[in-house]
Amino acid sequence: MDINDGERIIPREAASGYERLQNLRHLFAYEHAAGLAAGKSVLEAGFGEGYGAWHLAGVAGKVSAVDTNSGAVTHAAAAYSAGNLEFRLYDGRTLPFSDAAFDLAVAFQVIEHTDDDRAFLAELRRVLKPGGTCLLTTPNRLHRLKPGQKPWYKFHKREYTREELENLLRGVFETCEVGYIQAPPELFEMELRVARIATLVQALRLPEPLLNWLGWVKKLIFRAVGSGAAPGGAAAGGTGLFRVGGEDERGLDLLASGKKGLS
């Protein structure tokens, strides 16, 4: 299976300022999670390209990362090696672990891809130890979609507002909290433009083969956007450009945590 299908971030292929900012957007979530992972047993559900699980393995006691893409498992196992890190394939429904196996479970930019989001969360809760934490990120639909609009990104089954995600988590975890990852102004404005263009394309109801072709055109446009910027551009600021907040101030992503009860 091809891992370079547009569904996952490939850090080494970031050629423009926009793509480098997107990489930092994802890396920031892992840096935030690392603060909770020190010495812990950690699960990553939907590891993408694998770099995030490797980052967490630098502080965690053990990291088990699973994905439904066999090509991604093969790639990650070869690219990111650590004695406390394993990459495994799973069927997208039942996690291949016993109950109460992990202190922390993370799923970054994953829940919007799942067929059954509540069942996905229930599986994460099942494999958490009592008192364990589940940490999620997902796009904030308020900056991407109009009310009632279906996701224009073909890999997303749904997207969430803060209230929608909070209600979903409350149905599974004993306690939960949902905030925002605040993006730098440059990336925020780029994302708004992307959403406007994608909404226009969606309204044309183009056939799937043509949409797939447009996906590659979009990638070329993204690279062109950052090609004239100074070396590094805004991305030179690193993950320090992003921050966690309780208010939606350029909140491109929702950051949610759910906690399993002690009994």
Rosetta blueprint (number, residue, H / E / L):
1 M L
2 D L
3 I L
4 N L
5 D L
6 G L
7 E L
8 R L
9 I L
10 I L
11 P H
12 R H
13 E H
14 A L
15 A L
16 S L
17 G H
18 Y H
19 E H
20 R H
21 L H
22 Q H
23 N H
24 L H
25 R H
26 H H
27 L H
28 F H
29 A H
30 Y H
31 E H
32 H H
33 A H
34 A H
35 G H
36 L H
37 A H
38 A L
39 G L
40 K L
41 S E
42 V E
43 L E
44 E E
45 A E
46 G L
47 F L
48 G L
49 E L
50 G L
51 Y H
52 G H
53 A H
54 W H
55 H H
56 L H
57 A H
58 G L
59 V L
60 A L
61 G L
62 K E
63 V E
64 S E
65 A E
66 V E
67 D E
68 T L
69 N L
70 S H
71 G H
72 A H
73 V H
74 T H
75 H H
76 A H
77 A H
78 A H
79 A H
80 Y L
81 S L
82 A L
83 G L
84 N L
85 L E
86 E E
87 F E
88 R E
89 L E
90 Y L
91 D L
92 G L
93 R L
94 T L
95 L L
96 P L
97 F L
98 S L
99 D L
100 A L
101 A L
102 F E
103 D E
104 L E
105 A E
106 V E
107 A E
108 F E
109 Q L
110 V L
111 I H
112 E H
113 H H
114 T L
115 D L
116 D L
117 D H
118 R H
119 A H
120 F H
121 L H
122 A H
123 E H
124 L H
125 R H
126 R H
127 V H
128 L E
129 K E
130 P E
131 G E
132 G E
133 T E
134 C E
135 L E
136 L E
137 T E
138 T E
139 P E
140 N E
141 R H
142 L H
143 H H
144 R L
145 L L
146 K L
147 P L
148 G L
149 Q L
150 K L
151 P L
152 W L
153 Y L
154 K L
155 F L
156 H L
157 K L
158 R L
159 E L
160 Y E
161 T L
162 R H
163 E H
164 E H
165 L H
166 E H
167 N H
168 L H
169 L H
170 R H
171 G L
172 V L
173 F L
174 E L
175 T E
176 C E
177 E E
178 V E
179 G E
180 Y E
181 I E
182 Q E
183 A L
184 P L
185 P H
186 E H
187 L H
188 F H
189 E H
190 M H
191 E H
192 L H
193 R H
194 V H
195 A H
196 R H
197 I H
198 A H
199 T H
200 L H
201 V H
202 Q H
203 A H
204 L L
205 R L
206 L L
207 P L
208 E H
209 P H
210 L H
211 L H
212 N H
213 W H
214 L H
215 G H
216 W H
217 V H
218 K H
219 K H
220 L H
221 I H
222 F H
223 R H
224 A H
225 V H
226 G H
227 S H
228 G L
229 A L
230 A L
231 P L
232 G L
233 G H
234 A H
235 A H
236 A H
237 G H
238 G H
239 T H
240 G H
241 L H
242 F L
243 R E
244 V E
245 G E
246 G L
247 E L
248 D L
249 E L
250 R L
251 G E
252 L E
253 D E
254 L E
255 L E
256 A E
257 S E
258 G E
259 K E
260 K L
261 G L
262 L L
263 S L
